[in-house]
Amino acid sequence: MDNELEVYFRNYSAMFLSDVFKELISELTANATQLADIQTVKDADELHYRKGQVAALATVINLEATVTANRDQLEAESAGDLDV
């Protein structure tokens, strides 16, 4: 893995450990849960709108897992390159 990627992953790791990020994820998770409750949806348009909102929130909520998986994959590929 090159230095630029190492800095990228190190910066994300630092962010994921911060209390501010943890608070943000907690808040977004609560919002996503509230939006996912479809009992008060009036019509199909509102349902689709909410679906988009929940998907957008899920992207941020799952950011840590996504970045970690990408880092792990790159590390595994780099280790594989060394074995050749």
C-alpha positions as CSV (number, residue, x, y, z in Angstrom):
1,M,0.0,0.0,0.0
2,D,1.4,3.4,-0.9
3,N,1.9,6.3,1.5
4,E,-1.1,8.2,0.2
5,L,-3.4,5.3,1.0
6,E,-1.8,4.8,4.4
7,V,-2.5,8.4,5.3
8,Y,-6.1,8.1,4.0
9,F,-6.8,5.1,6.2
10,R,-5.0,6.5,9.2
11,N,-7.1,9.7,8.9
12,Y,-10.3,7.7,8.7
13,S,-9.2,5.6,11.7
14,A,-8.6,8.7,13.8
15,M,-12.0,10.0,12.8
16,F,-13.8,6.8,13.7
17,L,-12.3,6.8,17.1
18,S,-13.4,10.4,17.9
19,D,-16.3,11.0,20.2
20,V,-17.8,13.4,17.7
21,F,-18.0,10.7,15.0
22,K,-19.5,8.3,17.5
23,E,-22.1,10.9,18.5
24,L,-22.9,11.6,14.8
25,I,-23.4,7.9,14.0
26,S,-25.7,7.6,17.1
27,E,-27.8,10.5,15.9
28,L,-27.9,9.3,12.3
29,T,-28.9,5.8,13.4
30,A,-31.8,7.3,15.5
31,N,-32.9,9.4,12.5
32,A,-32.7,6.4,10.1
33,T,-34.8,4.3,12.5
34,Q,-37.4,7.0,12.7
35,L,-37.5,7.4,8.9
36,A,-37.8,3.7,8.4
37,D,-41.0,3.6,10.3
38,I,-43.5,3.6,7.4
39,Q,-46.7,3.6,9.5
40,T,-47.2,7.4,8.9
41,V,-46.3,7.4,5.2
42,K,-49.1,9.1,3.2
43,D,-48.3,7.9,-0.3
44,A,-45.8,6.2,-2.6
45,D,-43.9,9.4,-3.2
46,E,-43.2,9.9,0.4
47,L,-42.3,6.2,0.8
48,H,-39.7,6.6,-2.0
49,Y,-38.4,9.8,-0.6
50,R,-37.9,8.2,2.8
51,K,-36.3,5.2,1.2
52,G,-33.7,7.5,-0.4
53,Q,-33.1,9.3,2.9
54,V,-32.6,6.0,4.8
55,A,-30.2,4.9,2.0
56,A,-28.2,8.1,2.3
57,L,-28.0,7.8,6.1
58,A,-26.9,4.1,5.8
59,T,-24.0,5.2,3.6
60,V,-22.6,7.3,6.4
61,I,-23.6,4.9,9.2
62,N,-21.8,2.1,7.4
63,L,-18.7,4.2,6.5
64,E,-16.5,2.7,9.1
65,A,-17.2,-0.9,8.0
66,T,-16.8,0.1,4.3
67,V,-13.4,1.8,4.9
68,T,-12.2,-1.1,7.1
69,A,-13.2,-3.7,4.5
70,N,-11.4,-1.7,1.8
71,R,-8.3,-1.4,3.9
72,D,-8.3,-5.1,4.7
73,Q,-8.8,-6.0,1.1
74,L,-5.9,-3.8,0.0
75,E,-3.7,-5.2,2.8
76,A,-4.5,-8.8,1.7
77,E,-3.8,-7.9,-1.9
78,S,-0.5,-6.3,-0.9
79,A,0.5,-9.4,1.2
80,G,-0.4,-11.6,-1.8
81,D,1.9,-9.5,-4.0
82,L,4.8,-10.1,-1.6
83,D,4.3,-13.9,-1.8
84,V,4.9,-14.0,-5.5
